């Protein structure tokens, strides 16, 4: 035993060197993976439109109201989304329907006994990593239909509006075959494949941001 301990003491620098080398290689691989996903995020974001509903507050009643507004707007917009051939078409449809979107949300709020104002706009919003079926969209900035109820200080709800991964009949966040085909047509093969790869990469990125910054330089 003493012999083993002496040998380990003699070689501890070598052992430490190899351990550090392995950690650096592992970190470099994960860092590159995160960097690649961020590159794809920008490209993917230019080809999709998200839907973002912010509740007035985190009270149970306001959160329940948020979902009712989501349902009403979803029912109104779902058939119209079928007319969109690409993200530009979808944006144009949303702009044309904006008054009706606000009116639908306001009417739902009144029916539930509230008088919260509603604002709706097309604009950039920060989204976390989100999984829909077998697809995981990386976190980042995406253009979205942003629907704000009242003060908009509550937890939000989000999905992919184009291709329509929000509303499949009466089910939410279920990706049907039509949506899968539209998504595949909208993206490059590499972008499409990236949505189904390494769903836990964001955990590694969180702890390897220094490597990501290094790789970008």
N, C-alpha and C positions, 0 to 999 in steps of 0.2 A: 504493500500500500504506500509506504514511504517513497519507494522507487517511482511509483506512478505519479505521486504528488510532485516529486523533484522534476520529473520529465515535463509535467504540465507547466511548472513554473518556468522551466527553460524555454518552453515553446509558446508561452502565453501570448507573446507579441505576434507570432505567426498565426495563432488561432484567431486573435483579435483582428488581424489584417484580413484574413479570409472572411470573417463574419461581417466586417464592414463592407468588403467588396460585394458579398452576396446581397446585403441590404441596399447598397447603391444601385446594383443592377436591377433588383426588384423594384426599387423606387423609380428608376428611370423608365422601366417598362410601363408602370402604372401611370407615371406622369405623361408619357407619350400617348397612352390610351385616353387619358382625360383630355389632352390637347386635341386629339383627333375628334373626339366627341364634341368639343366646343366648336371646332371648325364646321362639322356637320350641322350643329345647331343653327348657325347663322344661315346656312344654305336652306335647311328645312324650314326655318322661320319665314323665309321669303316666299314659301309656296303653300303655307297653311294660314288659316285664320282661326283664332281661338275665341271662346265665349267665356266671359268673366262676370259673375254676379256677386256683388258685395252687399252683405246684409247691413241693416242699420246698426245692430249691436249683436252681442253674443248671447242675449237672453234666449230662452227656449222659444218664446213666441216669435221673436224676430228671425231666428234661424228657420223656424217652420214657415214663416212668411216668405223668406228667400226662396225656398224650394217651390212654393206655390207660384211665385212669380216666374221662376225658371220653367215650370211646367207650362204656364200660360204662353210665355214667349216662345218656348220650344214648339208647342202645338201650332202656333201661328207661323213660325219660320220654317218648320220642317218641310212642308211641301214646296216652299219657294226655293229651298236649297237644292232641290233636284234640277232646277233650271241652270245651276252654275256649272260651267265647263272647266273653269280654273279659278284660282284665288281672286283674280281681277273681277271676274263675273260675280263672285260671291260678295266682294266688297261693294260693288255697284248695287247689288240687290239689297244689301244691308242699308246703304245710304238712302235708297229710295223708300225703304220700309221704316226708316227711323221714327217718323211721327207715329206710325201705327205700333211700333215696338214700345214706345213710351206710353202711348194710350192704353195698350194691352196691360202693361205693368201697373199703371195707375188704377185702372179699373179693377184689377185683381186685388190690389191693396185696399181700395175702398170697400170691396165686397167682404173683405176680412175684418173690416171695422177700424182701419188705420187711415191716417191722412199724410203719410210720408210722401215727400216729393221724390221724383225719379229723374235721374239724368242718364243719358245714353250717348256714347261717342265711340268712334273708331280711333284707336290710338295704341301706342306701345304700352305693354304691361310686363312686369317681371313674373315669371311662372317658375315654380319649383319642378323638380323631376316628377313626372306623372306617368303612370302606366294605365293603358287602356287595352284590355285583353292581352295579346302577346306583344304589344308595342309599348316601348318606354321612350317617351319624349324627354330629351335632356332639358335641364333647367336653363333659363335665360330669358332674353327679351323677345317677345312675340307681339305682332299686331293682333288686336282683339276688339270684339264688340264688348265694351265695358259698360255694364249696367249697375248703377249705384243707387241703392235704396236708402233714403234718408241721409244720415250722416256717414254711411258707408264704413263704419268702424268695427263691424263684426267679421267673423270668419267668412271667407268667400267660397264660391263654387266655380269650377272651371272645366272646360272640355275643349275638344277640337271641333270647331264649327264647320270648317272646310278642310279636307273632305269630311262629310258629316259623320263624326264619331260621337256625337252628343245624343242623338235621338233616333232610336230604332223602334219604330212603332210607339209603344207606351213604355219602353225600357230605356233607361239612361246609361250612358257610358258602356254600351254593348256594341262591339264592332261587327257589323254584318258584312256579308260578302261584297255588297255593292260599295261599301266604304273602303274595304280592303283593296278592291280593284282601282278605285279612284285614287287612293293613296299611292299605290304602286305606279300608276300612270303619272302622278304629279311629281314624284321623286326620281332621282337617278337610282340605279341598282345599288350603288354604294350607300347612299343616304337611306334607302329603304332597309337595307340589311343592318345598318347601324342601330335602327330602332328596336331590333330584336336581339342585339348582342350585349352581353355583360351588363345586366340590369343593376348590379351593385357597384358600378364604377364610380358613382358619385360619392360613395363613402370614402373610397381611396383618395379621390380628388380633394376632399375636404381636408385631409391630413397631409397632402403632398403639394400644397399650393406653391411652396417655394421651388419645387421641381418644375411645376408648370411655368412659372415666371422665367426660370432658367432656360427652359426649352424654347420659349417664345423669342428669346434674344439671339 
